[in-house]
Amino acid sequence: MLHYAVVFFVIALVAALFGFGGIAAGAVGIAKILFFVFIILAAASFLFGSMKGR
């Protein structure tokens, strides 16, 4: 999932470079959502993984 967030961020950078502001803003929004979902899932995985080991 982090890979997809980075891909959308790169798409946003390229779109902004060529002057497509609306597409860049949309790609950044998607990248932010994917990044935060990744952080939440990673934290939950670490938390439940450490609880399972006990």
OpenMM code with the backbone's topology and positions (N, CA, C; nanometers):
from openmm import Vec3, app, unit

residues = "MET LEU HIS TYR ALA VAL VAL PHE PHE VAL ILE ALA LEU VAL ALA ALA LEU PHE GLY PHE GLY GLY ILE ALA ALA GLY ALA VAL GLY ILE ALA LYS ILE LEU PHE PHE VAL PHE ILE ILE LEU ALA ALA ALA SER PHE LEU PHE GLY SER MET LYS GLY ARG".split()
positions = [
    Vec3(0.0828, -0.1186, 0.0000),
    Vec3(0.0000, 0.0000, 0.0000),
    Vec3(0.0871, 0.1248, 0.0000),
    Vec3(0.1993, 0.1168, 0.0690),
    Vec3(0.2904, 0.2304, 0.0674),
    Vec3(0.3436, 0.2533, -0.0738),
    Vec3(0.3604, 0.1459, -0.1476),
    Vec3(0.4059, 0.1565, -0.2865),
    Vec3(0.3072, 0.2389, -0.3692),
    Vec3(0.1776, 0.2130, -0.3524),
    Vec3(0.0768, 0.2874, -0.4271),
    Vec3(0.0744, 0.4343, -0.3869),
    Vec3(0.0963, 0.4630, -0.2593),
    Vec3(0.1019, 0.6022, -0.2147),
    Vec3(0.2180, 0.6747, -0.2820),
    Vec3(0.3333, 0.6083, -0.2907),
    Vec3(0.4491, 0.6694, -0.3572),
    Vec3(0.4224, 0.6876, -0.5060),
    Vec3(0.3564, 0.5898, -0.5680),
    Vec3(0.3242, 0.6005, -0.7108),
    Vec3(0.2325, 0.7200, -0.7364),
    Vec3(0.1297, 0.7371, -0.6548),
    Vec3(0.0394, 0.8508, -0.6738),
    Vec3(0.1109, 0.9825, -0.6468),
    Vec3(0.2058, 0.9833, -0.5525),
    Vec3(0.2819, 1.1046, -0.5259),
    Vec3(0.3686, 1.1410, -0.6460),
    Vec3(0.4309, 1.0424, -0.7080),
    Vec3(0.5122, 1.0678, -0.8272),
    Vec3(0.4243, 1.1159, -0.9422),
    Vec3(0.3070, 1.0575, -0.9566),
    Vec3(0.2128, 1.1034, -1.0596),
    Vec3(0.1754, 1.2494, -1.0350),
    Vec3(0.1545, 1.2846, -0.9080),
    Vec3(0.1205, 1.4227, -0.8744),
    Vec3(0.2354, 1.5173, -0.9080),
    Vec3(0.3581, 1.4748, -0.8807),
    Vec3(0.4729, 1.5594, -0.9129),
    Vec3(0.4864, 1.5814, -1.0634),
    Vec3(0.4684, 1.4753, -1.1405),
    Vec3(0.4794, 1.4864, -1.2854),
    Vec3(0.3653, 1.5731, -1.3402),
    Vec3(0.2452, 1.5537, -1.2887),
    Vec3(0.1313, 1.6334, -1.3350),
    Vec3(0.1513, 1.7811, -1.3011),
    Vec3(0.2046, 1.8084, -1.1828),
    Vec3(0.2297, 1.9482, -1.1447),
    Vec3(0.3392, 2.0093, -1.2310),
    Vec3(0.4368, 1.9284, -1.2662),
    Vec3(0.5457, 1.9766, -1.3510),
    Vec3(0.4942, 2.0204, -1.4883),
    Vec3(0.3972, 1.9474, -1.5410),
    Vec3(0.3419, 1.9807, -1.6720),
    Vec3(0.2229, 2.0764, -1.6645),
    Vec3(0.1863, 2.1213, -1.5439),
    Vec3(0.0839, 2.2235, -1.5300),
    Vec3(-0.0579, 2.1727, -1.5122),
    Vec3(-0.0737, 2.0458, -1.4846),
    Vec3(-0.2079, 1.9915, -1.4615),
    Vec3(-0.2379, 1.9975, -1.3123),
    Vec3(-0.2803, 2.1122, -1.2648),
    Vec3(-0.3014, 2.1342, -1.1213),
    Vec3(-0.4118, 2.0503, -1.0622),
    Vec3(-0.5212, 2.0335, -1.1357),
    Vec3(-0.6335, 1.9554, -1.0833),
    Vec3(-0.5999, 1.8086, -1.0676),
    Vec3(-0.5320, 1.7549, -1.1660),
    Vec3(-0.4911, 1.6137, -1.1592),
    Vec3(-0.3892, 1.5950, -1.0475),
    Vec3(-0.2979, 1.6910, -1.0340),
    Vec3(-0.1965, 1.6825, -0.9290),
    Vec3(-0.2612, 1.6857, -0.7910),
    Vec3(-0.3590, 1.7717, -0.7731),
    Vec3(-0.4266, 1.7812, -0.6439),
    Vec3(-0.5017, 1.6521, -0.6123),
    Vec3(-0.5649, 1.5940, -0.7122),
    Vec3(-0.6351, 1.4677, -0.6909),
    Vec3(-0.5410, 1.3546, -0.6562),
    Vec3(-0.4270, 1.3485, -0.7246),
    Vec3(-0.3293, 1.2433, -0.6973),
    Vec3(-0.2692, 1.2597, -0.5583),
    Vec3(-0.2452, 1.3827, -0.5166),
    Vec3(-0.1927, 1.4060, -0.3818),
    Vec3(-0.2952, 1.3640, -0.2777),
    Vec3(-0.4215, 1.3930, -0.3020),
    Vec3(-0.5265, 1.3511, -0.2083),
    Vec3(-0.5328, 1.1998, -0.1937),
    Vec3(-0.5253, 1.1299, -0.3049),
    Vec3(-0.5265, 0.9833, -0.3011),
    Vec3(-0.4025, 0.9313, -0.2296),
    Vec3(-0.2872, 0.9920, -0.2564),
    Vec3(-0.1626, 0.9491, -0.1920),
    Vec3(-0.1698, 0.9691, -0.0408),
    Vec3(-0.2282, 1.0797, 0.0035),
    Vec3(-0.2426, 1.1043, 0.1470),
    Vec3(-0.3308, 0.9985, 0.2122),
    Vec3(-0.4426, 0.9680, 0.1490),
    Vec3(-0.5352, 0.8679, 0.2044),
    Vec3(-0.4661, 0.7327, 0.2140),
    Vec3(-0.3980, 0.6913, 0.1078),
    Vec3(-0.3294, 0.5626, 0.1089),
    Vec3(-0.2197, 0.5593, 0.2135),
    Vec3(-0.1479, 0.6690, 0.2312),
    Vec3(-0.0414, 0.6739, 0.3301),
    Vec3(-0.0973, 0.6582, 0.4710),
    Vec3(-0.2047, 0.7287, 0.5026),
    Vec3(-0.2615, 0.7192, 0.6368),
    Vec3(-0.3233, 0.5818, 0.6620),
    Vec3(-0.3835, 0.5216, 0.5607),
    Vec3(-0.4350, 0.3846, 0.5760),
    Vec3(-0.3197, 0.2889, 0.6021),
    Vec3(-0.2071, 0.3086, 0.5320),
    Vec3(-0.0891, 0.2261, 0.5548),
    Vec3(-0.0399, 0.2412, 0.6979),
    Vec3(-0.0318, 0.3631, 0.7484),
    Vec3(0.0160, 0.3864, 0.8849),
    Vec3(-0.0754, 0.3187, 0.9862),
    Vec3(-0.2053, 0.3286, 0.9679),
    Vec3(-0.3009, 0.2670, 1.0610),
    Vec3(-0.2890, 0.1150, 1.0578),
    Vec3(-0.2812, 0.0576, 0.9376),
    Vec3(-0.2692, -0.0870, 0.9264),
    Vec3(-0.1351, -0.1377, 0.9798),
    Vec3(-0.0280, -0.0627, 0.9590),
    Vec3(0.1026, -0.1023, 1.0113),
    Vec3(0.1023, -0.0987, 1.1635),
    Vec3(0.0442, 0.0054, 1.2223),
    Vec3(0.0370, 0.0146, 1.3682),
    Vec3(-0.0473, -0.0987, 1.4257),
    Vec3(-0.1601, -0.1287, 1.3627),
    Vec3(-0.2445, -0.2381, 1.4097),
    Vec3(-0.1723, -0.3716, 1.3976),
    Vec3(-0.0982, -0.3900, 1.2891),
    Vec3(-0.0234, -0.5135, 1.2699),
    Vec3(0.0839, -0.5304, 1.3766),
    Vec3(0.1571, -0.4239, 1.4066),
    Vec3(0.2595, -0.4313, 1.5102),
    Vec3(0.1977, -0.4573, 1.6461),
    Vec3(0.0858, -0.3915, 1.6741),
    Vec3(0.0200, -0.4069, 1.8032),
    Vec3(-0.0317, -0.5495, 1.8225),
    Vec3(-0.1047, -0.6000, 1.7240),
    Vec3(-0.1605, -0.7344, 1.7370),
    Vec3(-0.0515, -0.8415, 1.7251),
    Vec3(0.0546, -0.8122, 1.6529),
    Vec3(0.1651, -0.9063, 1.6430),
    Vec3(0.2392, -0.9202, 1.7746),
    Vec3(0.2541, -0.8083, 1.8458),
    Vec3(0.3215, -0.8156, 1.9749),
    Vec3(0.2317, -0.8810, 2.0807),
    Vec3(0.1016, -0.8662, 2.0678),
    Vec3(0.0098, -0.9308, 2.1622),
    Vec3(0.0042, -1.0803, 2.1393),
    Vec3(0.0200, -1.1236, 2.0142),
    Vec3(0.0136, -1.2648, 1.9828),
    Vec3(0.1354, -1.3395, 2.0356),
    Vec3(0.2487, -1.2726, 2.0438),
    Vec3(0.3722, -1.3356, 2.0885),
    Vec3(0.3763, -1.3646, 2.2379),
    Vec3(0.2882, -1.3081, 2.3146),
    Vec3(0.2888, -1.3259, 2.4611),
    Vec3(0.2305, -1.4562, 2.5023),
] * unit.nanometer
topology = app.Topology()
chain = topology.addChain("A")
for resn in residues:
    res = topology.addResidue(resn, chain)
    for name in ("N", "CA", "C"):
        topology.addAtom(name, app.Element.getBySymbol(name[0]), res)
